[in-house]
Amino acid sequence: WVSNPFNEFCYLFQSLSMKTWADARSDCLNQGGDLVSITEPYEQVFIQDQIASVPTGAYLWMGGHDSVVEGGWEWADNSPFRYINWHAGNPDDYYGEDCLDIRIRDGYWNDDNCQHLRGYICKRRGNMPPEEHPHEEMRCAGPDWHEFGDFCYKPFVNELTWQNAHDRCRAVGADLVSIMSLTEQSWLESYLYLATGDVWIGLNDRKINNFFTWSDDHPVKFTYWAVGEPSSENVNSEHCVKMLHQSGRWADVSCSEFNTYICKKAKDHYPAPSIPPTVYGCQEGWDAYGYSCYWFEEVPRRWSEAKNFCHGKNSNLLHIMDIYEQSHFTVKLAGLSGFWWIGLRARGNTTGGVDYIWESGAPVTFTHWDRGQPDSGDGSCVSMTSGPAGGFWNDKSCEESFPFVCEAARDGISPPAPTVPPAAGCEGGWTSLSHFRDCYGVSDNSMKLSWQAARENCIARGAELVSIHSAEVEQFLSTHSAGKSKWIGLQRNAVGGGYQWSDGSPLGYTNWGPGEPSDHQGREDCVEMVSSSNATSWWNDLNCDAVHNWICVIPKGRKPESPPTPPPHQPAPECGPNPNWIRRPKTDICYLYNDTHHTDFYTALVDCYEQGALLVSIADKEEQSYLTSVVWKADSAWIGLKVLGIAGEEYMWVDFSPVTFVNWAKDEPNNANGEEQCVQMKRHPGTWNDVNCGMPAGGYVCKKYVGSHHTPPPPTPAWPGHCPEGWLLFGNKCFLFKGKLHGEDALKANWTFARDWCRAQKGDLAVISDQYENDFVASYLLDIEMSVWIGFSDTHHEGKFTWCDGSQVTYTNWAGGEPNNNGEKGSLVTRSYVRLSPFHQEHCTMMNHNSLVTGRWVDSECHLHGGFVCYMQKSSSIPEPPAPMNPCPAGYTKWRNNCYKLVAEPKSWGMAQAACEAEQGNLASIDQSYDQAFVAGAVLRGRGDAWIGLGRQGNSTYTWTDGWPVFFTHWGPGEPTNHEGEGCVAISGSYFFHGTWNDTDCNIAQPYICKISSEKPPPTPAPGNGKCNLGWHSYGRYCYLVDSQEKGQSWPNARHVCRQMHAELASIHSRAEVEFLMKLNFTKYHNLWIGLTKDSSYGWAWTDMSSLGFINWAPGEPNELFHPGGGGVEQCVEMNIEDGRWNDDNCLQERGFVCRSLQSRSSGGCPPSPD
């Protein structure tokens, strides 16, 4: 623990122990403290200084939360919320953020999801000497000053500005009222019934902006802000605080407002009155308030005995008529303990509902239920809690014994006569019975809204969501809602947790269904009335975001407003000739909803193409909200998110925009049965679900830009400038690589240290803006020992990845199943079948690399050590470094021991090879992912297709012209094919097929890439001398198992079986290997699945990541036929049992299969055959 020299508190900084907010608070409480509160500017400075040296993490939990009242921020230790230090734009309640953390970097506050794992700060009071309180006989000046505790109060009804009210209080030896506790607040509220409007209090931040103090210099120990207060939007104009007349809560407003006010001063040595004070209209020993007298009986009795006791005193058990009377008793019971009976009790009715009635016969005009009350338990009589935070009502068994309060009429003071409801009918479209006070409007069954939207609809009509106060009214409404669920106006009270009606009427009748309210997962705060087909009904608590029909209520005699109508559809001819196009306001984005034609994903994609558009991609929460708000009728709609390849796990948008936002439904995506690779959006509330692509199961949404802007933006032109020495220039950026095995570049670090180190070099962690930059960076990772950090993270908003320097997100390159937050189901783009229990959260991004695949991104734990890449913009202010030695001929670009040159003059493949040989080189060979990345990103860089040195010898085997073995391939969509006349390979420079390879006609004239290398091809490896297990067969360095039983397997199941045996579906690299496998297929029940399938580029690739340098397609194959009925496009490959030729087929067909594994040095290397 660390002491603060400027106050009496001690602090504990737990930066390495990661917990949720609730668990962090529990740990602090167990140590005699609580999560930290910050109530003074110097306390903020102290904490900020202490956390400056914290080694890990981005945020630490503090004790602030608004889980009681949304927008009503308070400290968990009940300290006053008098000082604020929000980061710009916060609090923003992004996806329900109810807890407060402090950003380590700069000390600003941020609202955050309470379930995130964070470090935390505890705070507790140190050892202080007890305060001395002198006991003297003190009084108030006269009868117009009201006494409470050690102070006197006087309300003034004339309205003044804050400064004039303050001056008036000072003139009478007092000050504007300061409020030290909830008890004092409640006592003041009990006198608000005398006020005519809002009331000035002494709180203000006129001296220091955002730091509130009392004008009488009392310390701020308590605050009672209204929702959204104090406002952080008008900090330059709202410096004075008033108490709201209706609720008693506080709001900061302009000091120039005119309000009534209350003055407060300490008691003093005034002479005792010559005549003892009497309570007018009440007998001796009774307390008086308003129109009634009260007797407090502390001897516990059962409810019926308490009622009889009060009757013996010509009174009734207490009945409370309004918030002011409730406040009076909250104060009176503050110094007591336990439950106290009041006169309310439950009475069952013939429909199964419950009516609450006052024992005195008074009407139920006010209720103040405790959290979760009233429920459907056994309680039939009502008690009130006592203590400093008491005053809430609970239903209890009438047989329990509690103290109680009696109430009698006060002599000489009569309450006002009740208002008589007007005898009037209902307007058209509204219904009622003649003796009802209200009219009811039942929504059209075709319209469904969330609870809040339904309430806003009622308010726009001059009405409210319905409140139900009797079984008769509910029976009447149920007959108009048979077989439907309707929103009613009941909602959980965010302050006390009890239920209340949205129109403010008392909750004196309930009709909960069995086991309700259940508050499932703590998310059910609103209530629906469920009506059966026979017009019986019950209540159920539900998530407020669900959509339902609803019922409005309006008093008879009040004319309702016209129902709000949605704005008429505005044609958008700039989007296209189809009149159903809509244009999102203030953007150039157009959408087309199809909610009548239920189709599969592929047909939806084609339909959008025909409209010059693509299936919709969703970039952020705002776009999602807009799409959800537009009226459409289908239950679900296809969107443009899809997994690439049957063996892939990576989600991508069909328009290739980066995946920076997701909105998965609970437990989605789940890839049920391994068949769900496309995504639909539910109509309400807009969440996403993965679905079988071939299932005709929804409408769809198309998206395009005005003018059909589907081409990528042109690259930023280069500007003059240089990089510091040791940095590598690409385009307008400079890159520096750390994490090598040896030397000064061997530095490794966690993400935060890496970012700060880069910033110390006047740069930042690398920002990758396009595919070419990604390729360039990836190509230089060959000498890096580990994966490398880049500057992409979701540490600011979980699930929303951004660049740490604020650059626009224009490109992503996630690996399969990433980002997945350590396998957590429902996280961004996860494909996990099983939810793991992560020990850490993954919020920072690494670029992975190896010889087969490089440059793919994964989210990782930010505290792990790795290499990293820094970047900065090149600048003319940086002096030009010495030119490095370049052993390459003029026009060539050096990369490691190789020199490359792109020749723009078109030639056939053979003439291009001859031209390269004339310069002592060859058409470029590519033997691993690093030089593939350099050739595609730095040499070719999108400037059209170009020949490389791969060619086919005969009909099957590919070889490099420089004699290197084919270690690596990167085929494009559907490649390599087996078409006549093809056999020479070009690398693609197109945007969509970037860097992929295509075998094509050797006589086509196109640009080409020459390569000069000092490296020599490696020798051919010797045959293997390992061993295979029983049932497996040896060939070369590998073991093979053929499974061709009568019952076949789908391709995914076959691959799963192989992987369970630590093998893969076989890859085949020569005609001799084909002949060998044909001899092993003894039963010949089926053709055999092999490991060839579509990869993330839609090209053909082996699942074991080996190169595709040999092909053996049957004539006319691959043809990629589409299989209706859920089968989809042919994306998996089988080997024919008769001639060994290959055919692409539907992956769900049942076939035999071949597994392959490396030989082992011992006889236990290959696992046994499956049963």
N, C-alpha and C positions, 0 to 999 in steps of 0.2 A: 504494500500500500504506500502511496505517495501523498504527503500532506501538502495542502495549498497554504502558503504563508499569509494569504489575504482573507481567508475565511476559516470556519471551524470544521471543514470537511476533509476527508481522505479519499483517494482515488486508486482504483486497481485497473491496470490496462492489460486486458487479455487478448492480445493480437494474434496469438498462434492457436487459440482454442476456438474452433469454428462451430457456431451453434445457431439455431433459429432464434428469433427474438424472444419467444416465450421461454426456451431453455436457457438462454443467456440471463434473462431476468431471474429465473429460478435459482441459478447459481449465485447471482448477486444476493438474493434474499437469504440463501443458506449461509452466506458469509456476513450477515448482519447489515446489509446495505440494500441497494436497489440499482437498477440501471441508471446511469448518470442523467441528471437534469442540469441545464445551463440557464441560469437566471440573471447573470450579470455579464457585461462586456469583458471585465477582467477575468472572469471564469472561463469564457470562450478563449481568450488569449492564452491562459494557463494550459488548458487542455490541448490547444493547437500546438503549443511548444512541446508538450509531452509526446504527442503522436508523430512529430516530425521525424523521429528516428525509428518509427515502426518499420521493420524490415519487409513485411509481406502484407498483401491484401490491398484493396482499394477503399474499403469503407469499414467502419466500426459501428455496432449498434449503440444507440443511446435510448433513453427511456421514453421518448416522445411517441405518441400514438393517437390515432383518431378512430379507434375501433368501437368506441361508445357512440359517438355522433360523427358521421362522415363529414369531414371538414372541420370538426371541432377538436383541434389539437390540444393535448394535455400531457403532463408528465406523469409517469407511472407512480412516482413517489409523492404525488399530490402537491409538488412545488408549483408555484404560479407560472403560467406561460407568459412571462412578462417581457422576454427578450427573444428576438428571432434573428436567424442568420441563414435564411433559405438561399440555395443556389438559384440562379436565374431560371424562371420557368417552373419552379417547384413551390409548393407541392402540386403535382399534376394528376395524382391518383391513377397512374398508368396501370390499367388492368388490376385495380383494387389494391393499391399500395397504402397500407394502414400503419406502418411502423417507420420510425425515423432513424437514419444513420448519418454519420459525419464522414465526409470525404477526407481521407488522410492527406491528400495532396495540398489542399488549400483551406480545409476546415469548414467549408460550406455544408449546409444540411440538405438532405435529399429524402423524400418519402420513398419507401421500398417495400417489396413483398416480404411479409413477416416470416415466410417459410425459407427465405434464402439463408445460407450459412455464412455468417460473418464473425469476425472478432467482436469484442465488446468492451465497454468501460463500466465499472461498478463505482458507486459512490456511497459513503456512509459518514455519519457524524463522528467526529473525534471526541475525545474525553474533555468535556467542558464543565466548569463549575455551575451548579444550579442557580437559576435566576431568583432574585429576592423580590417578593411581592408584598409591599406594605399593606397592612389591613387597617383602613381608616373608614370612618363613617362619612361617606360622600353622597351628595345629592345633586339633582338637576335644579335649574333656576326657577321653574314654575310649571304650571299644568300644561302649557303649550309645548314644552319639551318632553319627549317620550324617552323613558329610561330603558336601557338594555345593557346588561353587564356593567362595565365601568364607564359607559358613555351615555351622552344625551343626544337626541336627534330631533330635528324640527323640519317638517316638509313645508315647502313654499309652492303655491299654485301659480304664481305669476311666471311667465316664460321669459327667459333671458338667454343671452349668449353664454358660453362657458366662462369666459373671463369676467363678465358682469355678475354671474352667479357666484363665482369664486370671491369677487370683491364684496358682494353682499354678505356672504358667510363670514368673511374676515371682519366686517363691520360689527357683527354681533358676537365677536370673540370666538368664532368657530372656523371651520373650513368645510369645503365640499366633502361629502361623506367618503370615507375609506372603509373597505370591507375586508375583514381579516379571516373569515371562515365561512363554511357553508351554513352554519347555524345562524350567523349574523345576516348572511344573504337571505335565508328563508324568513327571518324575522322582518327584514325590510320588505320582502315580497308580500307579506301578510298585510302591509299597509298600502300596497299599490292600488287597492280598490278605491282608496281615497283620491288617487291621482287622476288627472285627465289626459295624460299622454306620457311619453317617454321622459326619463328623469336623468339629469346630469349627475355623475359621480366624479370623484376627484382624480381618477386615473388619467394619465396623459403621457405622451412621448414628445412634448414640446421642446425639451432640452436636448435629448439625444434621439435621433430618429430610430424607431424600432425598439427602443428601450423604455418600457413603461414604468412610471413611478407615481406614487400618491402625492397630491399637492400638500398634504399635511406632514409629509416626510416619514410616515409610517412605512416600515418595510413591506414589500409586496409578498405576502405569504399565501395568497389565494387568488385565483381568477375564475371567471365563469362566462367564457366567451360563447357567443352564438355561433352557429355553423358558418364557416368561412371567415371568421373573425379571429384576430385582427387582420384586416385585408392587407395583402402584400401588393395590391395593384395600384392603389392611390396613396402610396406612402408619403408623398409630398404635400398632401392636402388634408389627410385625416389624422388629427393629432389629439383629439379629445374623445372621451368615452362616456356613453350614456347607457342606462339600464332600460331595456325594452319593456314597455308597459304590459304587453300581453304575456310574455314568457319570463321576464325577470333577467334574461341573459344580457350580455354586454356586447356592444358594437362600437368600433372606433369610427368617428364621423368628423365632419368639418366643425371646428370650434365656433364657427359663425352661425350654426343652427340655433333656433330658439326652443328651449325646453324648460320644464319645471325642474326643481332641484331640491336636494336634501342637505341640510347642514348638520355637522357633527362636532361635538366638543366633549372633553373629559368632564366627569363630575367634579364638583368643587365643594368647599366648605360653606354651603348655604344653610341658613337656620332651618331647623325642623318646622314643618307646618304646625300651627296651633291646633288645628282640627285634623285628626287622622283621616287619610284618604278612604273613601268608600267606593265600592263598585256599584254604580247606578243600575238598578233593575235586577240585581242578583242577591240571593241570600248569603249570609256569612259563610265563608269557606268555599264558595263557588268562584270560578274564574269567569271573566266576561270577555267576549269578543264579538263584535258585530251585533247580530240580532239575538244571540243566544248566551246562556250560562252553562258552565261545564263543571262536572264533578269528576275528579280523578280518584278512582278506587284502586288501591294497590294490592288488595287481598285477591289472589287468583280464584276464579270461579269458572265453571263451564259456561258455555254461551247462554244457555237457557236460564241458568241461575243468575248470570249477569243481567240479562233482560229483566227478570223479576225484581232484582235489587233496584234497578233504575225505576221500574214502575212504582216501587214503594216510595220513591222520592219524587213522584209526579213528573217523571221524565222518561226518556227513551235512551237506548244505546245510541251512541254518537252517529249522526249522519252528516256527511260532508258534501257541501253543495257546489264548491268552486275551488279554483287553485289558490285563492287567497286564504280561505279557511284551512285548506290543506297545509299551506305554508305555516300558518299559526301553530298547527299541531306538530309539524316537523320540528319546530323550535321547542315546543313544550316537552316533547319526548326525547330531545337530543341528549339530555343528561341521564336518561333512564336506559334500561336494557330489556331485551326479550320482546315478545309479541304482546300486543294489546288488542282486545276485542273491540270491534266497531259493530254497528247495527246492520250490516249488509249480510244477506244469506242467499244461498242458491235454492231454487225451487224447480224441480223437474216439470216438464210439460208433456202433453200427450204425443208429441212428435219426436220425442227423444232429446230435444234441446234442453237448455238450462236458462231460466230467467233469474236474474239477481234483483232482489227487492230490499228496500230499507224496512227494518222492523217498525219504524215509526209511521210507515205508509207514505213517506215523502217520495216524490218522483226521483229517479236516478238521473241526475243532471251532470255528474262528474265522476270519473274513476281515476285511480292512480296505481295501477297494477305493477307488481314486482316482475323481475325477469322471468319470462316463460309463463306468466300468470295472466288470466286464470287458465288452468289446464284441465284435462279430463280425468283427474285423479279423484280421490275419495272425499276431498274437502268440500263441505257444504256451508261453512260459516267463515266469515272474513275477519282477518286480523291485520293490524298495522305494525310494521317494524319500528323499533326505536333506536336510539344511539345517534352519533354524529352524522351518519349517512342514512338515517331512517326515513320513515314516512311512507314506505311502499306497502302495497296491499298484497296479502297472500290468502288463498283459500285453505282452511284447516279443518280437521275433524272437530265437530261441535262438542265432542266429549273431552277435548283437551281443556286445561284450566289456565287462564291468563288473567292479568289485571285488565281493567276496562275504563271507559269514559262514558258518563251519562251526559245527556244534553236536554236542557229545558228552555222554553221560550223566555226571553228577557222582558220583564214588565216595562211597559211604556214605550217600547221600541218595536215597530211592526215592519216586517220585510215588505218589499214592493210586491204588488199584485202580479201574478204570472201573466204572461202574454197569451191572449186567446188566439188560436190559429184561425186564419181566415177560412170561411166556407166557400171554397171555389173548386172548379173542376180542373181538368188537365188539358193542355194544348194537344194538337194532333201529333201522333207519334209517341205520346206519353200515356201511361196507363196507371190506374189506381182503383181503390174502392172508396165509396162515399165517405166512410168514417175515418179514412187514413188522412194524416196530415200532409203527406208528400205524394208526388208523382214520380213514376219510374220509367226510365228509357232503357230498353234492352237493345244492345247492339245487334246489328245484322250478323248472321252466322258466318258470312263470307269474310268478315273483317276480324283480324286477330292482332292484338298489340301486347306489348309488355305491360306490366302493372303501372309503371310510371307514365308510359305513353297513353294508356287507357285513362288514367286520372287526368292527364292534360287535355284529352279529348272532352271529358266531362266538364272541366273547368272552362274550356273554350265555349261551351254551351251554356255557361252560367250556372252549372250544376256541380256535383261532386260524385266520386265513386260511392256506391250505395253503402250505407250503414244499416244494419238489421237489428231491431230491438225487441222483436217478439216472434214467436213461432207462427203467428197468423201472417205476419208480413213475409216471412221466409216461405211459407206454404204457397202464398200468392205468387211470389217471384219464381218459385220452382215450377209452377205450372206453365210459366212462360219460357222456361229453360230446359224442358224435359230432354234428357239424354245428352246434355251439354254441360261443360264447365264454364263458369263465368268468374271473372275477377270481381271481388268485393273490396270495400275500402279498408279492410283490416290489415294492419301492418305492425311488425314488431317495433316497439318504441326503442329507438337507438339510445336513449338516455338511461333508462332503467332496465330495458330488456323485456318489459311487459308489452302486451298488445294494446293498440289504440286504433280508433277509427280516424281516417284521414280528414273527416269533416269536423273533428274535435268533439263529437258527441260521446257520451260515456259508454263504456263497454259493460252493459248490464244484462246481456243475453249472449249465450254461446251455443254452438251445435257441432262440436268437433266429432270427426269420424273416429273409429276405434284406433287407438294408438297415436292419435294426433293431439297437439302438434308434435312432430318428430324432429324438426330442424335438422334434416338429413345433411351430414357433413358440415353443419354450421352455416348452411347457405340458404335456408328457406325462411325468408323474412316477410313474405307476402302470403295472402290467403285467397283461395278460390272456393266458391260454392259449387260442389259437384252434385248435379241433379241426375237421377236415374230416369229411365223411360216411363216409370209409373209416378213421376213427379215427387218422389221422396228425395231428400237432399241431406248433405252433411258438409262440413268444412274440412279443408286440408291445407296445411302450409306448404309453400312451393317457392322455388327460386323466382325472384322478381323479374328475371330476364326472360322467362318462358312467355309464350304468346297465347292469348286466349281472347274469347269474347268478353264482354263486360256489361255492367249495369250502372247507369247513372241515376242519381236522385236529386230532385229539386222541390222546394216547398211549394205547396199549392198557393196560387195567387201570384207567383213570380213567373214572368214570361221568359221562357228559355230563348237563348240566342240560336240562330240558324246553325245546324251542325257543320263543323269544318269539313270542307271538301278538299281532296288533294288537288294541287294545281293541275290544270289541263296539260296533256302531253304536248310539248313544244317540238314541232318538227325540226330536224337538224339536217337540212339538205347538204351541208358541207361534209357530213359524215358518209353520205352515200344515198343512192336512190331509194333504198328500202325505207318506208315511212316509219318503221319501228325503231330506227336508230335514235338513241338519246345521247346528248352531250353533257358531260359532267361540268357544272358551273365553274367558271374561272379557270378552265383547263382546255387543252385541245385533245382530250381523250374522249372517244366515242364508245358506247356499249350497245350491244344488241342482245336482248333476252329472247330466247326461245323457250317457252314453258308449255307448249302444246304438243310438240313432236318429241316423244320419248325415244331416245336412241342410244347407241353405244358410243364409246369415246371416239373411235375412228371415224364414224359417220359424222359426229359433231365436229371433229377437226376438219373434215372435208367441207362441211357446210359453211364453216367460218372462212375457209380458203375461198370459197365461191363468192363470199361477201367482201373479198379483199382484206380479210382480217385473220386473226388467230384466236384460239381459245384464250380466255382472259388470264393474265398474270396479275397478282395482287401485291403491291409493293409495300404497303404500310397499313396501319390501323385505320387511318382516315379513308383510304380507298375501300377497305373492307366494310367500314360503317356505311359508306355511300351505297355500295352494292347491296347491302342488307336492307337499306331503307327503301329501295326502289320496289314498287309493287309488282310482284310476280306470283304466279299461282302454283307452279310445280313444287313438290316437296323438296327436290334437290336439283342441282344443276352441275354439269361437268365444268371444271376449270382446267387450265392448261398445265397442271402439274402432273408429272409422270416419272416413273422409274425407268431408267435406261437399261434395256437388256434383261432377259430372264434371269441371268446370273448376277445382275447388278443390284446395288442397293442405294444408288444415288438418285435423289429427286432433282429434277431440273424443270424450269419453265419451257414450254415449247417455243417461246419467242426468245429464248436464251438470255433473258434478263436475270440479274443476280437474285438468289434466294436470300432475302434479308428479313422476311416476315413470314410467320406461319400462324395458323389459327385452328390447330387440331382439336377435335372433340376429345372428351375424356377417354383415355385408353386407346387413342388412335395416334398414328397408324398401327394396325396390328397384323397386316399381311395375312389375313385368315387363309388357312390352307396353302399358304405360299402362292396365292393366285391374285392378290390385289395389288395392282401396279399403277392404277390411275386414281384420280382424286375428284370427289364431288364436294360441293358446298351445300349444306343444308339451308333451307329457306329461312328458318328461324332456329337459333340466333346467328346463323352465318358460319357455324363451325364446319370443319373439314373432316372427311372420312375417306379412307382408301377403299377402292371398289374394283372388282374384276373389270378390266377394260372392255371386254366383249359383251357385257351385260347391258341390254337396253333398259336402263334404269334411271333416266332423268332427262331434264332439259339441258340447256347449256347457255353460256354467256360468251359472246365474242367481244373482242376489243381491238380497236385500232386508233390511230392518231389522225387528226384532220390532215388530209393530203396523203394518207397512207404512208407515214414515215416509218418504214420497216427496215431501212438500211441503217447500218451503224453510223454514228457521227464521224465526220472526217477527222483524221488525227491532228492533234495540235501541231502547228508548224514549229520547226526547230528555231531556237534563238541563239545568238552568240553567247559563248560562255565556256567555262572550264570546270573541272573537278579538282578537289585537293589531291595531293600525291597519295597513291595507294587506293584511291577510289576508281571504280569502273564507270565509264560513260555509256549510257544508252538513251537515245532520244534526248529529252531535256532533263534527264535525271542522272544522278550519281549514286552508285551503290557500293557499300563496304561490307565484306563478309567476315564473320567471326565464328569460331568453332572448329578451326582446323586442328590437326593432330599435334603440330609442333609450331613453335615460333610465336611471334607477337600477335598473330591472329588466332591463337588457340583459346582465347577467352570464351567462357561459357557462363550463362547466367539465367536467373528466372526472368519472367516477362517484364516485371516492373523495373528490375535493375537494368535489363537490356534497353528498355525504352529510355530510361533516364540517362544511361551511358550515351546512347545515340544523340539525345538532346544536348548533352554536354559537348558533343562534337558539332553543334549547331545544325543537327539534322533531326531525324526521328526514326522510329522503327519503320521498316519498308512499307510503302503503300504501292499496291499493284493495281494499275488502272486498266489493263487490257491483257489479252492473251499473249501478245508479243513481249511485254514486260515480264509476264510470268515465265515464259520460255527462257528469256535471257537470264533471269535470276536462277531458275532451276538448273540451267546448263553449267553454272559455276558452283554447284553443290557437290561435285564429285569428290573434292578433297575435304569436305566437311564431315566430321565424325558422326554428328547426330542430326536429328531434325532441327530446323531453324525457326525461331520466332519471327513473325511479321506483325505489323501493327494493327491487326484486325481483332476486335474483342467485343463481348457483350457485357462488360463490367459496368456500364452505365445503366442499361436497361436489359435485363435478361431476355434472351431470345431475339434481340434487335442488335445485330452486329454492325459496328461502325469502325471507321479508321481513327486511330488515336490522335491524328493531327487534324481531324475534322474534314478531310477530303471526301468528296462525293463517292458513294459506292456505285461503281459502274461495271464491276466484274467480280465474279467469285469462281472458285475452282475446287469445290469441296470433294473429298474422296467419298467413296460409297458409304452410306450410313452416317455421314457427318453433315453438320455438327450434331452430336447426340448427348451432350452433357453427361458423359460417362455412362451411356447406355440407358438413361432415364426415359421411360416410355412417355410419349407426348411431347418430348423435347423437339427442337428444330430438326426436321428431316430424318428422324430416327427410323430404323427398320428392325429394331430388336424384337424378337419373339417373346422374350422374358424380361420383365423389369428387374434390373439389377439393383442392389442397394449400395449406391456410390458412397465412398468415404469422403470424396471431395467433389466439388463442382468444377466443371470445365468451362471456362469463360474466355480463354485466350487462344490464339490460333497459331499453329505450327505448319510449316511446309515440309512434307515428307519427301524422301528421295531414296531411290535405289536404282540398280542398273536397268530394271525393266520398266518402272514407272517413276517419274519424278515430277515434282511441282504440284502434287495434290495436297489439299489443305485438310487439317483435322483440328477440332477444338481440344484443348488440353488443360490440365491444371496449371494455373498461372505461376505456382511456386516451383515447378519443376525446372531443372537446369537443362539448357540446350544451347545450340549455336544460335546466331541471330544475324539479321541483315539490316543495316542502316541505310537510309537514303536521304538525299537533299536535292533541291533543284540546282542545276548548274548555274553559274553566275559569272558575269563579266568582271566582277570584283575579285574573283579568285585568280591568282596569277597562273599562267599556263605552266604546268609541270614539265619536267624534262621528258622528251619523247622516248618511249620505251623502244628497245631494240626489236626490230621486226624482221625475222628471217624469211618472210614470205615475199614472193615476187610482187611487183606493182599490180594493184587492182585486187589482190587477195586479202582476206581478213583472217587474222591469226586466232586460233582457239586451241589451246594446249599445244600438241605437237603436229597440228594439222593446219593447213591453209585452205580457205574456201573462196570461191568466186562465183557469183551469179552472172551468167552471160545472157543478156537480153535478146541477142540475135537468134531467131528460131532455127532449129535444125532437127532432123530426124534423130532417133536415138543412136543409131550407128554413127552418123556424122558427128554428133555431139561427143561420143566417146573418142572418136579419132581426133577431134579438136583438143580435148583434154590431154590425150596422150602426147600431142605435139608440144604441150607445155610441161611435159614430164609428170603428168598426173593421170587421173581417171575420173569418170563420172563418180560423184560422191557415194561412198558407202557409209552406212550408219549401223554401228554395232551395239549401241546401248541408248538408254533414254536420254542421257545427258547431251550427246551430240545430235540426237533427234531434236531436242529442244533448241539447241543453238542453230541448227540448220533451218528449222521452221520459223523460229522467232527472230533471229538476228540476221540471217543470210537472206532467206526468202521474204519474210516479213509482209506477207499478203500481196506480193506483186505478181500474182498469176501462178499457174502450174509450171513445174520445171522437171526435166528428166533427172533421175538419179541412177546409180550404176547397177540396179537390180534387174536381172532378166531371167526369163524362163528357158531352161534347156529341155527341148522336147515338149511333152505335154504336162509335166508335173513339177520338176525341181527348179527352184530359183537359186541363182548364184550371183555374187558380186563380181564386177569386172576387175577389181583389184586383188581378187583371190581370197579375201577375208571370208571366214565361215559366216553363215546366216545365223547370228545369235539373237537378232531382234527384228521384229516387224511391227508395223503400225498401219494395218489396212483400213481403208475407208469403207463407207456403207456398201454392203454386198460384195466386197472385194476379198480375195481375188476371185474373179469369174473364170469361166472356162471357154470364153467366146473365141471363135476362129479368128486368127489374125492378131490376137492380143498376146502379149508376153513380155513387154517392156514396161517399166514402172516409172511413174511420175509422182512427185509430191505435190499436194494441193496447196494453193495459196488463197483459197476462198475463205470467206469469213466463217461460214457454217461448217466446212469440212477441213478446217485449218490443220495442216501438217499430216493429214492422212494420205495413204498411198493408194494408187490406182494402177492396175495393169491394163494397158491399152495398146492400140495399134502402133507398132514401132516406126511406121512411116510418117506419123503426124509430126509436123515441124512445130517446135515450141522451145522456150528458153531452157537452159540447163545449168546444173551446178557442178563445177569442177572441184576436185580435191587433190591436194598434194600433201603427202604424209611421210614423216620419217619413221613411222612405226611399221613393223613387219607383222604379217599375219601369224597367229599362233600355230603350233603344230597340231595335227589331228590327234585327239585324245585316244589313248589305248582302250581296248574293250574292257568292260568291267570284270572283276574277279570276285565279286561279292556273292551272297547266297540269297535264295528265295525260300519262303516257307512252304509247307505242304499245301498243294492245291494251286500254287502260283508257278508261273513258267518264266524262265530267264531268257532275255534277249538283249544283247549289248550290256549296258549298265543298269538295266531296269528289270523289274518283275511285273508280270501281267496276270490278271485274273479275268476270265470270261464267264459271265453269268447269263445263260440263255435258257432258263427254265420255262416251263409251259406258261406260267403266270409272269407276264412282263411287268416292267416298271415305267413310270413316267420319267422324263429326263431329270426333273428336280429330285425325285426320289432316288433315281440311280446315282446321281452325284452325291446325295446324302449318304448312301450306303458306302460308296468309295471313301468318302471323307471320314466316316466312322472307323475305317480301317487304315487311317493315316495315308490314304492314297488320293488320286484324282481320276476323273474320267480320262481315258487315255488320249494323249496327243500323238500324232503319227507324222513321221518326218522322212519317210522313204517308201518306195514301192516294195522293197524287201520286207519292211515292217508290216505292210498291208498283207502280204502273202503269209507271213508268220501268224498274224491274228486270224486269218481265214482258216488255217489249219487247226487252230485251237477251238473254233466254234463247232463242237462235236454234234450238238442236238439240232441246231439250225431251226429252232422253233421261230425265231424272230431275226430281223435285222438288229444290229447292235448300235446302241447309243455310244458316241465318242464325245470328247470334251470340247468340240467346236461349237461356238455360239456367238451371238452378237455382243460386242463390247460397248463401252460408253460412247464410242464414235459410230455405232451401228455397223462397224466393220466386223468381219469374221476374225475370231481370236480364240486361242486355246485357254481353257480355264486354269491350266497350270502355269500360265504366263510365258510359256516357251514361244519361240518365234514361229510364224506361219510361213515357212519357206518351201513347203511341199503341198500340193493340192491334188485331189483325185476325184473331182466332180463327175457325176454321171452326165451324159448328154442332156442339155437343156436345164441343168441345175447350176447354181441355186436359182429357184424361181420365186421364192418368198410369197407363195400363195396365201390368201387370207381364208381362214376357216371360220365360218359363221357359228353361232351358238356358243360363244364364249371361248373358242379355241384361240382366236387371234392370229397374228401373222406367224409364218414359219420362221423360227429363230433358233432351232436346235438341229443338230446334224446326226444322221444315222449312216452306218456303213452297211451296204447291201451284202447279204450272206453268199450270194452267187458269184459276184465279180469284184467285190471289195470297193466298188464305186460309192461316192458319197451323195446324199440327198438331204436337203433341208426339209424339216417337217414340223408339224405342230408339237410343241414340247410336252403336251399332256397325253400323247399317244403312248401305249404300253409296248416296250421293246426290251430285248436283252441289252447288256451293256458290258463295256470293257474298262477295268480299273488298271492304273499303272502307278508304280512306286519305285524309287531308287533301291537298288540292291543294298543289303546291309553287310557289314563285315562279319556278323555272326549269324547263326541259323535262325535267330529270333527276329530278324529284321522286318519281314513282311508279316502282317497279322494273318490269322487263319481265315479260311473261307467262311462266308456267312452261312448260317443254317438254312 
